[in-house]
Amino acid sequence: MSGVQVEGYNRAPLFRIRIGALMNRKKKINQTLKSKAKKANAKLQSSNKPKYIAKADRESLAAEADSESYAVAVNSETLDSESAES
C-alpha cells in the first residue's frame, strides 16, 4: 500500500487539532500573564489586617507585660513607702 494515495482523505480533523492546540497555547499564555499581573497588583495593595502573632509569642509578650506591670507596682510601692517615711 505504500505509494498508494487513499481516496477521500479528509484533512479537516488535523486542521482542527492544530487550531485547537494553538488556541490552548494562546489561552495558557494569556492565563499566565493575567496571573502575573494579578499577583503584582496584589503586592501593591495594603491590608488593614494586623500582622499575625503566634500563640507562644503572644503568651511571652503577656508574661513580659505582667512582669513589667509588677515591677512598676513594686517601684511605686517603694516610692510611696519612702515618701511616707520622710
C-alpha positions as CSV (number, residue, x, y, z in Angstrom):
1,M,0.0,0.0,0.0
2,S,3.0,2.3,0.1
3,G,2.8,5.0,-2.5
4,V,-0.9,4.5,-3.0
5,Q,-3.0,7.5,-2.3
6,V,-6.1,6.9,-0.3
7,E,-9.1,8.5,-1.8
8,G,-11.5,10.5,0.4
9,Y,-8.8,11.5,2.9
10,N,-10.1,14.4,4.9
11,R,-7.6,16.9,6.3
12,A,-10.1,18.8,8.3
13,P,-9.7,16.9,11.6
14,L,-6.0,17.5,11.6
15,F,-6.6,21.2,10.9
16,R,-9.0,21.4,13.8
17,I,-6.4,19.8,16.1
18,R,-3.8,22.3,15.1
19,I,-6.2,25.2,15.7
20,G,-7.3,23.7,19.0
21,A,-3.7,23.4,20.1
22,L,-3.0,27.0,19.0
23,M,-6.0,28.2,21.0
24,N,-4.9,26.2,24.0
25,R,-1.4,27.8,23.7
26,K,-2.9,31.3,23.5
27,K,-5.2,30.6,26.4
28,K,-2.3,29.3,28.5
29,I,-0.1,32.4,27.7
30,N,-3.0,34.8,28.5
31,Q,-3.7,32.9,31.7
32,T,-0.1,33.1,32.9
33,L,0.1,36.8,32.0
34,K,-3.1,37.5,33.8
35,S,-2.0,35.6,36.9
36,K,1.3,37.5,37.0
37,A,-0.5,40.8,36.7
38,K,-2.9,39.8,39.4
39,K,0.0,38.9,41.8
40,A,1.8,42.2,41.0
41,N,-1.4,44.1,41.7
42,A,-1.9,42.2,45.0
43,K,1.6,43.2,46.2
44,L,0.8,46.8,45.7
45,Q,-2.4,46.7,47.8
46,S,-2.0,47.3,51.5
47,S,-4.0,45.5,54.1
48,N,-5.7,46.8,57.3
49,K,-5.3,43.4,58.8
50,P,-2.9,43.3,61.7
51,K,0.2,41.1,61.4
52,Y,-0.3,37.6,62.9
53,I,1.5,36.9,66.1
54,A,1.9,33.2,67.1
55,K,0.2,32.0,70.3
56,A,3.6,31.3,72.0
57,D,4.8,34.8,71.2
58,R,1.5,36.3,72.5
59,E,2.0,34.4,75.8
60,S,5.6,35.6,76.1
61,L,4.5,39.2,75.4
62,A,1.8,38.9,78.0
63,A,4.2,37.5,80.6
64,E,6.6,40.4,79.9
65,A,3.8,42.9,80.3
66,D,2.8,41.3,83.6
67,S,6.4,41.3,84.9
68,E,6.8,45.0,83.8
69,S,3.5,46.0,85.5
70,Y,4.6,44.1,88.6
71,A,7.9,45.9,88.6
72,V,6.2,49.2,88.1
73,A,3.8,48.4,91.0
74,V,6.7,47.4,93.3
75,N,8.6,50.5,92.4
76,S,5.6,52.7,93.1
77,E,5.1,51.0,96.5
78,T,8.7,51.6,97.4
79,L,8.4,55.2,96.4
80,D,5.2,55.6,98.4
81,S,6.8,54.0,101.5
82,E,9.9,56.2,101.2
83,S,7.7,59.3,100.9
84,A,5.6,58.2,103.9
85,E,8.8,57.7,106.0
86,S,10.1,61.2,105.2
